[in-house]
Amino acid sequence: MNYDRWDVCKPACKNGNKLKVPVYRFLKEAITRKYGTEFYEVLDKIATKQYENEI
């Protein structure tokens, strides 16, 4: 899975930062469609744990 930063997405990224919504949560439906529910759940657990460790 890759993440590219495009100028056209800057407003959405800015709003996501303001609302504290990570990109992967915004894209939950698309990620689940492509990789499955189990993959998304593992991704969410890892990302949540990483976020907690940064606080």
MIVOTI-122105 format. One record per atom (N, C-alpha, C, CB): residue number from 0; residue in one letter; atom name; y, x, z. Coordinates in Angstrom, 2 decimals, padded with zeros to 5 digits, m for minus. Glycine has a CB too. Layout:
// residues N
<NUM,"A","CA",<Y,X,Z>>
...
END
This chain:
// residues 55
<0,"M","N",<m001.14,000.85,000.00>>
<0,"M","CA",<000.00,000.00,000.00>>
<0,"M","C",<001.23,000.91,000.00>>
<0,"M","CB",<m000.01,m000.98,001.22>>
<1,"N","N",<002.18,000.60,m000.86>>
<1,"N","CA",<003.41,001.39,m000.96>>
<1,"N","C",<004.62,000.54,m000.62>>
<1,"N","CB",<003.56,001.99,m002.35>>
<2,"Y","N",<005.65,001.21,m000.17>>
<2,"Y","CA",<006.91,000.55,000.12>>
<2,"Y","C",<008.00,001.31,m000.63>>
<2,"Y","CB",<007.21,000.49,001.66>>
<3,"D","N",<008.70,000.62,m001.50>>
<3,"D","CA",<009.81,001.22,m002.24>>
<3,"D","C",<011.11,000.57,m001.80>>
<3,"D","CB",<009.60,001.07,m003.77>>
<4,"R","N",<012.15,001.36,m001.71>>
<4,"R","CA",<013.48,000.83,m001.36>>
<4,"R","C",<014.25,000.60,m002.65>>
<4,"R","CB",<014.25,001.81,m000.40>>
<5,"W","N",<014.55,m000.65,m002.92>>
<5,"W","CA",<015.31,m001.01,m004.12>>
<5,"W","C",<016.66,m001.56,m003.70>>
<5,"W","CB",<014.54,m002.05,m004.97>>
<6,"D","N",<017.68,m001.23,m004.49>>
<6,"D","CA",<019.02,m001.71,m004.19>>
<6,"D","C",<019.10,m003.23,m004.12>>
<6,"D","CB",<019.99,m001.20,m005.24>>
<7,"V","N",<018.35,m003.91,m004.96>>
<7,"V","CA",<018.39,m005.36,m004.99>>
<7,"V","C",<017.87,m005.96,m003.67>>
<7,"V","CB",<017.56,m005.88,m006.18>>
<8,"C","N",<017.10,m005.20,m002.92>>
<8,"C","CA",<016.52,m005.69,m001.67>>
<8,"C","C",<017.37,m005.36,m000.44>>
<8,"C","CB",<015.13,m005.11,m001.49>>
<9,"K","N",<018.44,m004.61,m000.61>>
<9,"K","CA",<019.25,m004.18,000.53>>
<9,"K","C",<019.72,m005.35,001.41>>
<9,"K","CB",<020.44,m003.41,000.03>>
<10,"P","N",<020.22,m006.45,000.83>>
<10,"P","CA",<020.64,m007.56,001.70>>
<10,"P","C",<019.49,m008.13,002.53>>
<10,"P","CB",<021.25,m008.67,000.85>>
<11,"A","N",<018.31,m008.23,001.96>>
<11,"A","CA",<017.16,m008.75,002.70>>
<11,"A","C",<016.76,m007.77,003.82>>
<11,"A","CB",<015.95,m009.00,001.75>>
<12,"C","N",<016.77,m006.50,003.53>>
<12,"C","CA",<016.44,m005.50,004.55>>
<12,"C","C",<017.47,m005.50,005.67>>
<12,"C","CB",<016.35,m004.10,003.92>>
<13,"K","N",<018.71,m005.62,005.32>>
<13,"K","CA",<019.78,m005.67,006.32>>
<13,"K","C",<019.59,m006.89,007.23>>
<13,"K","CB",<021.16,m005.71,005.64>>
<14,"N","N",<019.29,m008.04,006.63>>
<14,"N","CA",<019.07,m009.26,007.41>>
<14,"N","C",<017.82,m009.12,008.28>>
<14,"N","CB",<018.95,m010.48,006.47>>
<15,"G","N",<016.77,m008.52,007.73>>
<15,"G","CA",<015.56,m008.29,008.51>>
<15,"G","C",<015.81,m007.41,009.72>>
<15,"G","CB",<014.50,m007.66,007.64>>
<16,"N","N",<016.63,m006.37,009.54>>
<16,"N","CA",<016.99,m005.50,010.67>>
<16,"N","C",<017.78,m006.28,011.71>>
<16,"N","CB",<017.80,m004.29,010.18>>
<17,"K","N",<018.70,m007.09,011.25>>
<17,"K","CA",<019.54,m007.89,012.16>>
<17,"K","C",<018.67,m008.86,012.97>>
<17,"K","CB",<020.60,m008.68,011.35>>
<18,"L","N",<017.69,m009.48,012.31>>
<18,"L","CA",<016.81,m010.45,012.97>>
<18,"L","C",<015.61,m009.78,013.64>>
<18,"L","CB",<016.33,m011.48,011.96>>
<19,"K","N",<015.48,m008.46,013.46>>
<19,"K","CA",<014.36,m007.68,014.00>>
<19,"K","C",<013.02,m008.20,013.48>>
<19,"K","CB",<014.38,m007.73,015.54>>
<20,"V","N",<012.96,m008.45,012.16>>
<20,"V","CA",<011.74,m008.87,011.49>>
<20,"V","C",<011.29,m007.73,010.57>>
<20,"V","CB",<011.96,m010.21,010.68>>
<21,"P","N",<010.17,m007.10,010.88>>
<21,"P","CA",<009.69,m006.02,010.03>>
<21,"P","C",<009.26,m006.54,008.66>>
<21,"P","CB",<008.54,m005.29,010.71>>
<22,"V","N",<009.29,m005.68,007.69>>
<22,"V","CA",<008.95,m006.05,006.32>>
<22,"V","C",<007.55,m006.66,006.24>>
<22,"V","CB",<009.04,m004.83,005.41>>
<23,"Y","N",<006.59,m006.07,006.93>>
<23,"Y","CA",<005.23,m006.58,006.82>>
<23,"Y","C",<005.11,m008.01,007.34>>
<23,"Y","CB",<004.26,m005.67,007.57>>
<24,"R","N",<005.90,m008.38,008.33>>
<24,"R","CA",<005.85,m009.77,008.83>>
<24,"R","C",<006.49,m010.72,007.83>>
<24,"R","CB",<006.56,m009.89,010.20>>
<25,"F","N",<007.55,m010.28,007.20>>
<25,"F","CA",<008.20,m011.09,006.17>>
<25,"F","C",<007.24,m011.34,005.02>>
<25,"F","CB",<009.49,m010.41,005.66>>
<26,"L","N",<006.38,m010.37,004.74>>
<26,"L","CA",<005.44,m010.44,003.62>>
<26,"L","C",<004.03,m010.85,004.04>>
<26,"L","CB",<005.39,m009.10,002.91>>
<27,"K","N",<003.90,m011.50,005.19>>
<27,"K","CA",<002.59,m011.85,005.73>>
<27,"K","C",<001.71,m012.59,004.72>>
<27,"K","CB",<002.76,m012.71,006.98>>
<28,"E","N",<002.25,m013.62,004.10>>
<28,"E","CA",<001.45,m014.40,003.16>>
<28,"E","C",<000.95,m013.56,001.99>>
<28,"E","CB",<002.26,m015.58,002.63>>
<29,"A","N",<001.83,m012.75,001.42>>
<29,"A","CA",<001.45,m011.91,000.27>>
<29,"A","C",<000.42,m010.86,000.68>>
<29,"A","CB",<002.69,m011.23,m000.34>>
<30,"I","N",<000.61,m010.24,001.83>>
<30,"I","CA",<m000.33,m009.23,002.30>>
<30,"I","C",<m001.70,m009.86,002.57>>
<30,"I","CB",<000.20,m008.53,003.57>>
<31,"T","N",<m001.69,m011.03,003.20>>
<31,"T","CA",<m002.94,m011.72,003.51>>
<31,"T","C",<m003.67,m012.13,002.23>>
<31,"T","CB",<m002.67,m012.96,004.37>>
<32,"R","N",<m002.92,m012.60,001.24>>
<32,"R","CA",<m003.54,m012.96,m000.05>>
<32,"R","C",<m004.22,m011.76,m000.69>>
<32,"R","CB",<m002.49,m013.54,m001.01>>
<33,"K","N",<m003.54,m010.64,m000.66>>
<33,"K","CA",<m004.04,m009.43,m001.34>>
<33,"K","C",<m005.17,m008.74,m000.56>>
<33,"K","CB",<m002.90,m008.45,m001.56>>
<34,"Y","N",<m005.00,m008.60,000.75>>
<34,"Y","CA",<m005.92,m007.77,001.54>>
<34,"Y","C",<m006.77,m008.55,002.54>>
<34,"Y","CB",<m005.14,m006.74,002.26>>
<35,"G","N",<m006.43,m009.81,002.81>>
<35,"G","CA",<m007.21,m010.62,003.73>>
<35,"G","C",<m006.61,m010.70,005.12>>
<35,"G","CB",<m008.60,m010.08,003.82>>
<36,"T","N",<m007.08,m011.70,005.85>>
<36,"T","CA",<m006.56,m011.97,007.20>>
<36,"T","C",<m006.88,m010.84,008.16>>
<36,"T","CB",<m007.14,m013.27,007.72>>
<37,"E","N",<m008.10,m010.33,008.09>>
<37,"E","CA",<m008.50,m009.26,009.01>>
<37,"E","C",<m007.60,m008.04,008.85>>
<37,"E","CB",<m009.98,m008.88,008.78>>
<38,"F","N",<m007.31,m007.67,007.61>>
<38,"F","CA",<m006.43,m006.53,007.35>>
<38,"F","C",<m005.06,m006.77,007.99>>
<38,"F","CB",<m006.29,m006.29,005.84>>
<39,"Y","N",<m004.50,m007.96,007.78>>
<39,"Y","CA",<m003.17,m008.25,008.32>>
<39,"Y","C",<m003.19,m008.19,009.85>>
<39,"Y","CB",<m002.69,m009.63,007.85>>
<40,"E","N",<m004.22,m008.71,010.47>>
<40,"E","CA",<m004.29,m008.71,011.94>>
<40,"E","C",<m004.34,m007.29,012.48>>
<40,"E","CB",<m005.52,m009.49,012.41>>
<41,"V","N",<m005.08,m006.42,011.81>>
<41,"V","CA",<m005.14,m005.02,012.23>>
<41,"V","C",<m003.78,m004.36,012.03>>
<41,"V","CB",<m006.24,m004.24,011.44>>
<42,"L","N",<m003.17,m004.61,010.89>>
<42,"L","CA",<m001.83,m004.08,010.62>>
<42,"L","C",<m000.85,m004.50,011.69>>
<42,"L","CB",<m001.33,m004.54,009.24>>
<43,"D","N",<m000.88,m005.77,012.06>>
<43,"D","CA",<000.04,m006.30,013.07>>
<43,"D","C",<m000.20,m005.64,014.43>>
<43,"D","CB",<m000.12,m007.83,013.19>>
<44,"K","N",<m001.47,m005.47,014.81>>
<44,"K","CA",<m001.77,m004.83,016.09>>
<44,"K","C",<m001.26,m003.39,016.13>>
<44,"K","CB",<m003.28,m004.85,016.36>>
<45,"I","N",<m001.50,m002.66,015.04>>
<45,"I","CA",<m001.07,m001.26,014.98>>
<45,"I","C",<000.46,m001.17,015.01>>
<45,"I","CB",<m001.62,m000.57,013.70>>
<46,"A","N",<001.11,m001.99,014.22>>
<46,"A","CA",<002.58,m001.96,014.16>>
<46,"A","C",<003.19,m002.37,015.48>>
<46,"A","CB",<003.09,m002.87,013.04>>
<47,"T","N",<002.63,m003.38,016.13>>
<47,"T","CA",<003.14,m003.83,017.43>>
<47,"T","C",<002.99,m002.74,018.46>>
<47,"T","CB",<002.42,m005.11,017.89>>
<48,"K","N",<001.83,m002.09,018.48>>
<48,"K","CA",<001.60,m001.00,019.43>>
<48,"K","C",<002.57,000.16,019.16>>
<48,"K","CB",<000.15,m000.50,019.34>>
<49,"Q","N",<002.79,000.48,017.90>>
<49,"Q","CA",<003.73,001.54,017.54>>
<49,"Q","C",<005.13,001.20,018.02>>
<49,"Q","CB",<003.72,001.77,016.01>>
<50,"Y","N",<005.54,m000.04,017.81>>
<50,"Y","CA",<006.89,m000.49,018.23>>
<50,"Y","C",<007.02,m000.39,019.74>>
<50,"Y","CB",<007.16,m001.95,017.76>>
<51,"E","N",<005.99,m000.81,020.48>>
<51,"E","CA",<006.03,m000.74,021.94>>
<51,"E","C",<006.14,000.71,022.43>>
<51,"E","CB",<004.79,m001.39,022.54>>
<52,"N","N",<005.49,001.62,021.73>>
<52,"N","CA",<005.55,003.04,022.12>>
<52,"N","C",<006.92,003.65,021.86>>
<52,"N","CB",<004.48,003.83,021.38>>
<53,"E","N",<007.68,003.06,020.94>>
<53,"E","CA",<009.01,003.59,020.62>>
<53,"E","C",<010.06,003.14,021.61>>
<53,"E","CB",<009.42,003.18,019.22>>
<54,"I","N",<009.76,002.08,022.34>>
<54,"I","CA",<010.76,001.53,023.29>>
<54,"I","C",<010.81,002.37,024.55>>
<54,"I","CB",<010.44,000.07,023.64>>
END
